[in-house]
Amino acid sequence: MALRASERIWRTTAIVMCAAVPTSFYVLGDLTDAFPGVLTAAAVEEGPASGPRAVAEDWERLTAGDQLPPIDRPGSPVDPADLQERMAAGAQLPVVDGGLAFSVVDAGTGEVLAERDADAALVPASTLKLLTAAAVLRQYSGDEVLTTRAAVQDGVVTLIGGGDMTLSEDELRGLATQAAELATTQAAAEGTVQVSVVLDDSYLVGGANAAWGNNGTAGGWVTPTASLALDGGWLDGEQYGPKSSDPAGDVARRFAEQLTEAGLEVTGEVTAGEAPAEAPSVEIHSEPLAEIVRHTLLISDNTTAELLAHLVALSRGEETTPAGAAAAVEAEIRDLASEIGVTDADLAGLELYDGSGLSRQNRVPPALFSAVLAEVASGEVPRLEQILFDVPIAGLSGTLAERFTADGTVDASGLVRGKTGYLGGAATLAGVAVLPDGRTVGYSIVVHGFDGADALAARAAVDQVAAEMVQVD
C-alpha cells in the first residue's frame, strides 16, 4: 500500500538524514566505513585506494533511521520561489556568465522546487556514474559476486574470467596455488608437473570505447573493459596513472608466473581458448557488486563504472561491447524514467555513449537526474537506496572531501551529498540533500561553457549554488 504523503516525507527524511544531522551520520559513517575514525568529525579521506577492499565485510548496512535520535520539528517551510531565486543568482558569477542549469525535486512528492534550464541536454561528466549505478542495481541485487576460475585438465590450466577487474595480486596467487595443487593431484606423478596456460576471456567482449576520445587509456583515465584485470588495470596503483591496454592478458601472464612459483613447469606462452566443459576447477570471488558500486561512486572510478555498464548489458541480454553497454544503461534509465513519470521533454535530450561519463558526447538533462535521485530518496525503491549512502559527503569523503571550503559554503559541509563531475568546460554535481524544513530533495547542478583554465572557480561556483539548498549564509 502506498504511503500517505506525510508518512512518505518523514520516511525519506529519515533515510538521508545522515546527510543532514552531523552527529548521526558520523555514527553511520563509522559503522559502514564510509569515512574513517570513531566519531571523529574532522576526519577526511586521505585518497583513493586502488580498488574495493579485498575481503568482503560481514557488517549489515543500517538505515539512517536505525541510528538517528528523535527528529526535532523542522524549520519554516522553504519557499520554492526563494530557493530558485537564490540558486539562480549563481548565474551572475563571472566564471558562470549565465552558463548555469539546475533542478531540485522534492523526494516526498515529486514536486519541482527549483529549476533553471532543467531540460537542457548537457554534458554530465562523472555524475553519469549515478545513472550507471541505478541501472546495475535495478538488474542485480547487489549481493552477486564476480567469479574467476581456473579449470585443470590434461595438463592444461585454463584461466576463466568472470568480470572481476578488481583482482588483487594475493587473490590471484591464491587461485594459482589451488590450481597447482589440483594439477599435481591429477598428474599423480613425482617431480615437476608440466602444464600450459590458456586464457578464456569470453565472459565480456569489452574493449576500449572510441567515444572516450582523448579521455581514454592513453591519458591514464580508464582501463579497457575486460573479463578480468589486476587492481583495475592500474599499473602503478594510482587512479590516474598508467593503465593496462591488455588487462586480461596481463592477468594471464602473471597467473602463469604464479603457477611457476607454486611449483609447476609452465611451457610455452599463454594462448587464447575456451575452457573445457566439465573440467575440474577452482575459483575465487570478488567483493559483492554492492561494494563495487560503492567504490565507484565514492572515488569516481572510471574503470569499474564501465565494468558495471557492461554487466547491465550482460543482464539485459545485449552485446557486451562499449556501445552495447552504454545503450543498455540508457535503456534501463529510460525504463526507470517511464515508471516514475518523467516527461518526454525531460527524456528527449538523453544520450549515453559510455558508463563512466568520460565521453564528451553524453547528454543528460538536469531534470532527469533530479527526478531519478528524488525517486532513489523517496523510500519507494529500497534496491536503489544504497546510492544515498555511497555518494560522497561534502567536506568529508570521496571526491567531495576537499570541497565546500570557501566562505558561504563551508557550513554546508556534511549537509550535501553528491557525485561530482568535471569534463572540459562542464562542472557538475548531482545527489541528495535535506532542506532546512526537513524535506529531502534530489538535485542536479551544471555549470557549463567556461574556459578550462577556470576549472577550480567553476567547481567553487557549483558548491556555492548547492549550498543555497541548505540556506547557508
C-alpha positions in Angstrom: 0.0 0.0 0.0 1.3 3.4 -0.9 2.4 5.6 2.0 0.5 8.7 2.8 2.2 11.9 1.8 3.1 12.9 5.3 4.5 9.4 6.1 6.5 9.4 2.9 8.1 12.8 3.7 9.2 11.7 7.1 10.5 8.3 5.8 12.5 9.9 3.1 13.9 12.4 5.6 15.0 9.6 7.9 16.6 7.7 5.1 19.0 10.5 4.2 19.1 12.5 7.4 22.7 11.1 7.9 23.5 13.8 5.3 21.8 16.5 7.4 22.4 15.6 11.0 26.2 15.5 11.5 26.2 13.5 14.8 24.1 10.7 13.4 25.8 10.4 10.1 29.2 10.2 11.8 27.8 7.2 13.7 26.5 5.7 10.5 29.7 6.6 8.6 31.9 4.8 11.1 29.6 1.8 11.3 29.6 1.4 7.5 33.2 2.5 7.0 32.0 5.4 4.7 34.7 7.5 6.3 37.4 6.9 8.9 37.5 7.5 12.6 35.4 6.7 15.7 33.0 9.7 15.9 35.8 11.9 14.5 34.0 14.8 12.9 37.1 16.3 11.3 38.4 13.2 9.7 38.6 13.1 5.9 39.8 10.5 3.5 43.4 10.8 2.5 42.9 9.5 -1.0 41.5 6.6 -3.0 42.7 3.0 -2.8 43.3 1.0 -5.9 40.0 -0.8 -5.6 37.4 -2.2 -3.3 38.5 -3.9 -0.2 39.9 -7.3 -0.9 37.8 -9.2 1.6 34.1 -8.9 2.0 32.9 -7.5 5.3 30.1 -9.1 7.3 28.6 -5.8 8.5 24.9 -5.3 7.9 24.1 -2.0 6.3 21.9 0.0 8.6 19.4 2.7 7.6 19.8 6.2 8.9 16.6 5.7 10.8 18.2 2.9 12.8 20.8 5.3 14.1 19.1 8.7 14.4 18.0 10.4 17.6 14.4 11.8 17.6 14.0 14.3 14.8 13.3 17.9 16.0 10.4 19.7 14.4 11.6 21.1 11.1 12.0 24.8 10.5 9.8 27.1 8.4 8.8 25.7 5.0 11.3 26.6 2.3 9.7 28.9 -0.3 10.4 27.3 -3.8 10.4 30.7 -5.4 13.0 32.0 -3.0 15.1 28.9 -3.4 15.1 29.1 -7.1 16.0 32.8 -7.0 18.9 32.2 -4.6 20.3 29.3 -6.7 19.8 31.2 -10.0 21.8 34.1 -8.6 24.9 31.9 -9.2 24.4 32.5 -12.9 25.8 36.0 -12.3 29.2 34.8 -11.1 31.9 35.8 -13.5 33.1 32.2 -14.2 29.5 31.1 -14.8 28.4 34.0 -17.0 24.9 32.6 -17.5 26.0 29.0 -18.1 24.1 27.5 -15.2 21.4 24.8 -15.2 19.9 23.1 -12.2 16.9 21.1 -11.0 15.7 20.4 -7.4 12.9 17.9 -6.8 11.1 17.0 -3.6 11.6 13.3 -2.9 8.4 13.0 -0.9 6.0 14.5 -3.5 7.9 14.6 -6.8 7.3 18.4 -6.9 9.9 20.5 -8.8 11.0 23.1 -6.2 13.6 25.0 -8.2 14.9 24.9 -11.8 16.8 26.7 -14.5 17.3 25.3 -18.0 16.4 22.0 -16.5 15.6 20.4 -19.8 18.8 21.4 -21.5 20.8 18.4 -22.8 24.2 19.0 -21.1 27.4 17.0 -20.6 27.0 15.2 -17.3 30.7 14.2 -16.8 31.2 11.8 -14.0 27.7 12.4 -12.5 26.7 9.9 -15.2 28.0 7.2 -12.8 24.9 7.7 -10.7 22.7 6.5 -13.6 25.1 3.6 -14.2 24.8 2.7 -10.5 21.0 2.9 -10.7 20.9 0.8 -13.8 23.1 -2.0 -12.4 21.2 -2.1 -9.0 17.9 -2.5 -11.0 19.4 -5.5 -12.7 21.2 -7.1 -9.8 20.5 -7.5 -6.1 24.0 -6.2 -5.1 24.9 -9.5 -3.4 26.2 -11.1 -6.5 30.0 -11.7 -6.8 32.2 -12.0 -9.9 33.9 -15.4 -10.1 37.3 -16.0 -11.6 38.0 -19.7 -12.2 40.9 -22.0 -13.2 40.0 -25.2 -14.9 42.6 -28.0 -14.9 42.5 -30.9 -17.3 45.1 -33.0 -19.3 48.0 -30.7 -18.4 46.2 -27.5 -19.4 45.3 -24.8 -16.9 42.6 -22.5 -18.3 42.1 -19.2 -16.6 38.5 -18.2 -16.9 37.5 -14.5 -16.4 34.1 -13.7 -14.9 34.2 -9.9 -14.9 36.3 -9.3 -11.9 38.5 -6.3 -12.7 39.4 -5.7 -9.0 41.6 -8.8 -8.6 44.5 -8.4 -6.2 47.9 -10.0 -6.5 47.2 -12.1 -3.4 43.9 -13.2 -4.6 45.3 -14.3 -8.0 48.2 -16.1 -6.2 45.6 -18.0 -4.1 43.9 -19.2 -7.3 47.3 -20.2 -8.8 48.1 -22.2 -5.6 44.8 -24.0 -5.7 45.2 -24.7 -9.5 48.8 -26.0 -8.9 47.6 -28.4 -6.2 44.8 -29.6 -8.5 47.2 -30.2 -11.4 49.6 -32.0 -9.2 46.9 -34.3 -7.9 45.7 -35.0 -11.4 49.2 -35.9 -12.6 49.8 -38.3 -9.7 53.5 -38.3 -10.5 56.7 -37.4 -8.7 58.8 -34.5 -9.8 57.7 -31.3 -11.5 54.4 -31.2 -13.3 54.3 -29.6 -16.7 51.3 -27.5 -17.8 50.3 -25.0 -20.5 48.1 -22.0 -19.8 45.1 -20.9 -21.7 43.1 -17.7 -21.2 39.3 -17.7 -21.6 38.1 -14.1 -21.5 34.8 -14.7 -23.4 32.6 -13.5 -20.5 32.6 -9.9 -21.7 33.5 -8.6 -25.2 34.7 -5.3 -23.6 37.5 -3.3 -25.0 38.2 0.4 -25.3 35.5 2.9 -26.2 36.0 5.2 -29.1 33.6 7.7 -27.6 36.2 8.4 -24.8 38.2 10.4 -27.3 41.2 11.9 -25.6 40.0 10.8 -22.2 40.9 7.1 -22.7 43.6 4.7 -21.6 46.5 6.6 -23.1 45.8 9.5 -20.7 45.5 7.3 -17.7 41.8 7.8 -17.3 40.4 4.3 -17.7 41.3 0.7 -18.4 39.6 -1.0 -21.3 36.8 -3.2 -20.0 37.7 -6.9 -19.8 36.7 -10.2 -18.2 39.4 -9.8 -15.6 42.1 -7.4 -14.5 44.6 -6.9 -11.7 43.8 -3.9 -9.5 41.6 -2.4 -12.1 44.5 -2.3 -14.6 46.1 0.5 -12.6 49.8 -0.3 -13.4 51.3 1.9 -10.7 48.4 1.8 -8.2 47.5 5.4 -8.9 43.9 6.3 -10.0 45.1 8.4 -12.9 48.5 6.8 -13.6 49.3 4.4 -16.4 46.7 1.9 -17.4 47.0 -1.6 -18.9 45.9 -1.8 -22.5 45.5 -5.6 -22.2 44.2 -6.2 -18.7 43.1 -9.8 -19.2 46.4 -10.7 -20.9 48.3 -9.1 -18.1 46.4 -11.2 -15.6 47.0 -14.4 -17.5 50.7 -13.8 -17.9 51.1 -13.1 -14.1 49.0 -16.2 -13.4 51.4 -18.3 -15.4 54.3 -16.8 -13.4 52.5 -17.6 -10.1 51.9 -21.2 -11.3 55.7 -21.5 -11.7 56.2 -20.1 -8.2 53.7 -22.7 -6.9 56.0 -25.5 -8.3 54.6 -26.2 -11.8 56.6 -26.0 -15.0 54.7 -23.8 -17.4 55.5 -24.5 -21.1 55.0 -22.1 -23.9 53.2 -18.8 -24.0 49.7 -18.1 -22.8 47.2 -18.8 -25.6 43.5 -17.9 -26.0 40.9 -20.6 -25.9 37.7 -21.9 -24.3 37.6 -23.7 -21.0 36.8 -27.5 -21.4 33.3 -28.4 -20.3 33.0 -30.2 -17.0 36.7 -29.9 -16.3 37.6 -29.8 -12.5 38.2 -26.2 -11.4 38.9 -23.9 -8.5 37.7 -20.4 -8.1 37.9 -17.1 -6.2 35.3 -14.3 -5.8 35.1 -10.6 -5.9 33.5 -8.3 -3.4 29.7 -8.2 -3.8 28.5 -5.9 -6.6 27.1 -3.5 -4.0 30.7 -2.9 -2.7 31.9 -2.3 -6.3 29.1 0.3 -6.8 30.1 2.0 -3.5 33.7 2.2 -4.5 32.8 3.5 -8.0 30.7 6.4 -6.6 33.0 7.3 -3.7 36.2 7.8 -5.7 34.7 8.1 -9.2 36.5 5.1 -10.6 36.0 5.2 -14.4 37.2 1.6 -14.9 34.7 0.0 -12.5 31.9 2.3 -13.8 32.5 0.9 -17.3 32.5 -2.6 -15.9 29.2 -2.0 -14.2 27.7 -0.8 -17.5 28.9 -3.9 -19.3 27.2 -6.0 -16.6 24.0 -4.2 -17.2 24.3 -5.2 -20.9 25.0 -8.8 -19.9 22.0 -9.0 -17.7 19.7 -7.4 -20.3 20.9 -9.9 -22.9 22.6 -7.2 -25.0 26.0 -7.1 -26.6 28.8 -6.6 -24.0 30.6 -4.1 -26.2 31.3 -0.5 -25.1 28.4 0.7 -27.4 26.2 -2.1 -26.1 26.9 -1.2 -22.5 26.1 2.4 -23.0 22.9 1.5 -24.8 21.9 -0.9 -22.0 22.3 1.8 -19.3 20.4 4.3 -21.4 17.6 1.7 -21.9 17.5 0.9 -18.2 17.3 4.6 -17.2 14.5 5.2 -19.8 12.6 2.3 -18.3 13.1 3.8 -14.8 12.1 7.3 -16.0 8.9 5.9 -17.6 8.0 4.2 -14.3 8.3 7.3 -12.3 6.6 9.6 -14.8 9.4 11.6 -16.2 8.1 13.7 -19.0 9.0 13.2 -22.7 10.6 16.7 -22.6 13.0 15.7 -19.8 13.9 12.5 -21.6 14.3 14.0 -25.1 17.9 15.0 -24.5 19.2 11.8 -23.0 22.1 10.3 -25.0 24.7 8.0 -23.5 27.9 6.8 -25.1 29.6 5.2 -22.1 29.1 4.3 -18.5 31.6 6.5 -16.8 31.0 10.0 -18.2 34.3 10.3 -19.9 32.7 10.9 -23.3 32.0 14.5 -24.3 29.1 13.2 -26.4 27.0 12.2 -23.4 23.9 14.3 -22.7 21.6 14.3 -19.7 19.1 17.0 -18.7 19.3 18.1 -15.1 15.6 17.5 -14.7 16.1 13.8 -15.4 18.9 13.5 -12.9 16.9 15.2 -10.1 13.8 13.1 -10.8 15.8 9.8 -10.7 17.6 10.9 -7.5 14.4 12.0 -5.9 13.0 8.6 -6.6 16.1 7.0 -5.1 15.5 9.0 -1.9 11.7 8.5 -1.9 11.7 5.4 0.2 9.7 3.6 -2.5 12.7 1.8 -4.2 14.8 0.0 -1.5 17.0 -1.6 -4.1 18.4 1.9 -5.1 18.7 3.4 -1.6 22.3 2.2 -1.4 23.2 5.1 -3.7 22.2 7.6 -0.9 24.9 6.1 1.4 27.5 5.7 -1.4 27.9 9.2 -2.8 30.5 11.4 -1.2 29.6 13.8 1.7 30.5 17.5 1.3 33.7 18.3 3.1 34.1 14.7 4.5 34.5 11.9 2.0 35.5 10.8 -1.5 35.6 13.4 -4.3 33.9 16.0 -2.0 36.4 15.7 0.8 38.2 18.9 -0.1 35.2 20.8 -1.5 32.8 23.3 0.2 35.7 25.1 1.9 35.0 28.7 0.7 33.2 31.4 2.6 29.4 30.9 2.2 29.7 27.2 1.5 31.7 25.8 4.5 28.6 25.4 6.7 27.1 23.1 4.0 29.8 20.5 4.8 28.1 17.3 5.8 24.7 18.6 4.7 25.0 17.9 1.0 25.7 14.5 -0.6 26.6 14.3 -4.2 28.5 12.8 -7.1 31.0 15.3 -8.7 31.8 15.7 -12.3 34.2 17.7 -14.4 34.9 17.5 -18.1 36.4 20.3 -20.3 34.0 23.2 -19.7 31.4 21.3 -17.6 31.4 21.2 -13.8 28.6 19.1 -12.3 27.2 17.9 -9.0 24.2 15.7 -8.5 22.9 14.0 -5.4 20.6 14.4 -2.4 20.2 17.0 0.3 17.8 17.8 3.2 16.3 21.3 3.2 16.1 23.3 6.4 12.4 22.4 6.6 13.2 18.7 6.6 12.3 17.9 3.0 14.6 15.5 1.2 15.4 16.5 -2.4 17.2 15.1 -5.4 19.2 17.7 -7.3 21.4 18.3 -10.3 23.6 21.3 -10.9 25.7 22.1 -14.0 28.0 25.0 -14.7 29.0 25.0 -18.4 30.7 26.9 -21.1 33.7 28.2 -19.1 37.3 28.1 -20.1 39.2 25.0 -18.8 41.7 27.3 -17.0 38.8 28.3 -14.7 38.0 24.8 -13.6 38.6 25.5 -9.9 36.4 28.6 -10.0 33.7 26.7 -11.8 33.7 23.9 -9.1 33.5 26.6 -6.4 30.5 28.1 -8.2 28.8 24.7 -8.2 29.4 24.5 -4.5 28.0 27.9 -3.9 24.8 27.1 -5.8 24.4 23.8 -4.0 24.9 25.5 -0.6 21.8 27.6 -1.2 19.7 24.4 -0.8 20.6 24.3 2.9 20.4 28.1 3.2 23.9 28.7 4.3 24.6 32.5 4.7 
